[in-house]
């Protein structure tokens, strides 16, 4: 017995109930941090529904609030009675309703937590090994794809420098961009090592070091940015230790359940489609890759007074005299305490929703950027509020 298997972790802590409680408690903390994104009336950013609801096109506030309350109450019930199917089912259904009402709620952490809890929906009493393997698969493939997506021309010059700035090493990162590829390779390697039993402890140690680095860089002692992901990093450290230790102490291994193959397909295979634009970045481990589409809106000076007050800090003067640019991603993060679900279609729909009260001849433009990881190119598309694409 080597490495983490020698840790004196009580048997009472290495059990599925603790994993469930950690996931649900972390979820509650992250809901609290991002509360404006979940409760109607606490936000200026409009909801971006996945389906056109009757009437205004968005889900009525009463239904949204009911779904959110049901989700919170189910989380509390799960904390007291972990593993029971009904509260977990209510949690997942409520979360699905809220995500349908606003795609920005489909954060990578929520997606991962749902997949961890999924076996309890389809199985009365899942084998503990199924839960441990499920957690390891989610962590391993997340690290693998996250690292692989970062191997692109943009990451070393952008997000890697942001992380390095958290340690006061931004200047050094700018002078040595190749270090960004080393960091991406280590993250990718931690996922590969985590998959195999003989190398799992090494992968776990590498993953823990990575999470602690992210926490130090993005947390209060660093640049204090995107607070909603801080608990997620702590949660993954704890889940990795419990799942790896549980599998290390397990005797005979049961065969994979169908739900495990579903999870492996979603986290292991589907991210391949992201390389070709057919699967979202947030569900592919590509959230810090510097490849996400971005958007800005251009307003004539006389129109900016019609924007919500919360947008004002994110306006900057354009190079075109008399115009201002609104940075959409920064505004969303500040208003919702969640990052924008960054896909081209979502940027366009958000721009259209914000511009509902404007006319086409008001001179407002929506500029959406898209990056090509294979050719080191950034394309810019200009749209008008009615989604009509500019001719140039």
N, C-alpha and C positions, 0 to 999 in steps of 0.2 A: 504493500500500500504506500503510494508516494503522493507528494504534492498535497492537494486539497483534501484527499481522502483521509489524511492523517489529522485533519482539524477535528478538535473535540466538539463537534456540533451535535447536540442532543438529538436522539431519534425523534423526539416529539416535535422538533422543528422541521424535520425532513419529511414532509407529508403534503399532499395536495391542498389541504385546507389552508395552509399558510400561504401557498402560491395564490390561491383565490383571494384571500384577504389582502395580500400586498397589492395585487392588481386593482381590486375594487377601491381600496383606500387611496392609492395613487390617483386613480381616476377621479375620485371625489375632490382631491386636492387640486387637480388640474382643471376640473369644472369650476372650482372656486376662483382660481387665478383668471380664468377666461370667462367669467360670469356674463359680461355684456354680450358675448356671442350666443348665449343660450336663452336669455330671457328677453321677451319683446319689450320695446320701449327704452332700452338701455344703450342703444347704438344708433349711429348715424349711417353706417354702411348698410345698404339695402340687402335683404336676403336674396340669394341666387338659387332659386328652386331648380331641381332637376326635372320636374314635370310641371306643366302649366295647370295650376289649381284653378277651379272655377272662381269667377269674380275678378279680384285684383291680380290673380296669377300667383299669389303667395298663400301659404297656409294661414288661416285665421289665427290671431294672437292667442285666443283662448285654447285652441288645440295645441299650439306650440308649448304654452305654459303647462298644460296638463301633461303632455308627453315628458317635459323636463322634470316635473314633480314626480311622475311615475318612475322615471329613471333614477332620481335621487333616492326615493323610498325603496326601490328594489336594491340599490347598492347597500343601503343601511341593513335591509333584511339579509342580504348575502353575508355581510360582516358577522351577523349573529348566527346564521345557519348556512355556512358555506357548502356548496355542492348540491343544494336543492334545485331541481330543474325549474320550477315556476318563477322564482324571482330572477333567475338568470335569463329566462325566456322573456320576461317583461322588460328587463334591462335592454336586451338586444333589439326587441321590437320598438321600444321607445327611442333608442338611439337611431334606428333605421328611419323612423318618422322625422326626427329632427334633422338628419342628414338630407333626406329628400326635400325638406323645406329650405335648407341652406347647405350647399355643397362645401362651404368653408368650414363646416363642423367636422367634415371627414378628414381629421388629422391623422398622421401616421401612427401616433400612439393609440388613438381610439381603434383604428383598424387592427393593430397588433393585439390589443386587449380583447377585442371581440373574437379573434382567432384563437387566443389562449382559452377562452371560456367555451368555445364552440363544442368540444366533446360532451359537455354536460347537457347540451340541448338534444343530442342524438343518442345518448347512452344513459341508462338509469344510474349506473355506478361505474364510471370509467376506471380501468386499471390505472393505478398511480403511475406506472411506467408510460402509459399513453400520454398523460399530462406532462411528465418530465420530457419525453421525446418531443412533444409538441412545442414546449418552450425552447428546447435546444434548437429545433429546426427553425423556429421564427427568429431567434437571435442569430444563428449561424448564417442564414440566408440574407438577413438584413445587413449584417456586417460585410458579407461577400459582395452583394450588389452595391451597397453604399460605397465601398472602396473602389469597385470597378467603375462606377459612374464618375468618380472623381478623377479618373485618369483621362483628362481632357485638357485642351489648351487654356481653358478659362480658370479652372480651380486654383492652380498655383498662384495666379495673379490676383485673385479676388478673395474667395472665402478662406483660403489658407492664410492669407494675410490678416483677415479679420480675427481668426483664431489666434494667430501669433501675436496680434496686438493685445490680446488679453493677458499675455505674459510680458508685454513691453518689448516684444521681439519683432515688431512689424517691419522695421528697417532691415533687419537681418533676413527676414523671409523674402522681402523684395529683392534683395541681392542674391538670394539662393533659391529661386523658384523650384528647382529640381527637388528640394526637400518636400514640396507638396506631393510629388509623386511617391516619395518614400512613405509619407504618412498614409497615403491612399493604399499603397501596397501592404502596409502593416495591418490596416483595417480589414482589407480583403483577406489577408492571411489568417487573421484571427477567426474569421468565419470558417475557413477551410479546416483549420486545426480543431475547431469546436465540434465539427461533424463526427470526427473519428474518435472512438473511445481511447485509443492509445495516446492521442495527442490532445485530448479534450482539456486537460488541466492547463497545458501551455496556452491554448487558445483562450481559455477563460482569464488567465492572468493578463494576457495581452489586451483582452476586451475590457477588463476592469481598469487597466492603466489608461486606455483610450477614453472611457467614460469619465474618469477623474480629470483627465486633461480637458475634456469639453466643459465639465462643471467649473473648473478653475478659470477657463478662458471666457466662458459666456456668463458665469455666475457673478455674484455681488463683488467678489474680489477681482474680477476681470473687467469686461466691458459692460456687465449687467444688462444683457440683451436677451429677448425672447424667453422670459421667465417660465413660460408654460412648459418648456422642455426640461427644466432642471429636475423636477420629480421623476420624469421618465428615465433619465440617466441613472438615478439612484435605484429605481425600480428594476431596471435591467441588470444592475450589479447583483441585487439580492436574488432575482429570479435565476440568474446564471449559476450562482453558488448553490442554491437549493436544488435545482434540477440536475446539475452535474454531480453533486454529492449523492442525490437520490439514485441516479443511474449507476454511480460507482458502487453503491452498497447493495444494489439489486442482485438477486440471484438469477434465475432463469428469465429469459426475455420472451414476452408474448409477441405474437405476430402483429404487424401494423393493422390498425383498425381503418375502415374506409375514411373516417373523418380526418385521419392523419394524412392520407394521400390527398385529400382536398386541400388541407393546409399547405402541404409541400407544393402542390400545383400552384396555389395562389402566391406564395412567397418565394418559391424556388424557380418556377417556370415562367409565370406571367411577366415578371420584370424584363424578360428578353424583349417583349413587345414594345417596351418603352424606347428601345433603341431606334425604333421605326415609327414612333409617334402614336402607337395604338394602345398604350396603357399609361395611366397618370404617373407623374413623377413621385407624388406623395405615397403611392402604393408600390413603389419600385425601389425604395432606398435611395432616391436621387434628390432628397430634400436639401442637402448642403453641397451639391455638386457644382454649383454656379452655372448649371445648364437650364434652370427654370426660365420660362418666358417671363417677361416683365412688361409693364405698361405705364404710360403717363398720359395725362389729358392736358391739352393746350386750351387755355381760356383767354379771351380778350380781357383787358384790365377792367372794363365796365361790367363784366359778368361774374367776377369772382365774389362779389358781395352777395350773390345768390347761393353760394355754397354754404354748407353747414359750418359753424364756427370751428368744429374739431378738425376741419381740413386746412384751416389757415396756416398752421405751423409747417405744412408740407408743400406750400407753394413757393416757387422760386421764379425769378425773372427769366424769361426766355431770351435767346439770342435775337429773336425777332422783336423789335421794339413794340411795346404796347401789349405784349402777350405774357401770360404766366403759365408755368408748367406745374401740374399737381402730380406728385409721386404717389401712385396708387398703393404700392406694396407697403410703404412706410405708414400711410394713413390707416390702412386696414389693420396692421399690427398694433398700432396705438389705440384704435377704436375698439377692436374686438379682443385684444390681447391674444390673438391667434394669427398666425401667418396666413396670407391669402392662398387658397387652393390654386396653385399657379399652373394653369393651362390656358392656351390661347383663347379657347371658347369662353372660359370663365372671365378672362380679362375683358373680352368684348361685351359679354352680357353685363358685367359690372358697370362698364362705361355707359352702356345704354340705359341701365337703371338709374344711374346718377343723373343722366341727361334728360330724364323724362319731362322735366319742366321747361326745357329749352327748345328753341326752334332750330331747324337745320341751317338757317341763314345767320345764326348767332356767331358763326365762326369757330365753333368748338370742334376739336379733332381728338380722336383716340389713337394713340400710337402704341402698337404692340410689337415687341421684339421677340425674335425666335433665334435660338442659337443652334448651329450645326456642329456637333462634337467631332465629326469626321473631317471637316474642311476648315475649321477655325474661322467660321463666318457667322456674322449676325445680320439677320434680315429684319427690316422694319416695314410694317404695314400700317397704313393710315386709314382709319375708318371715321365716318361721320356718325352722329348719334343714332341715326336710323339704320345703322349697320352697313350703309352703302360704302363700298370700298373706294378710296381715292383712285383716280385714274393713273397717277404716277407711281 
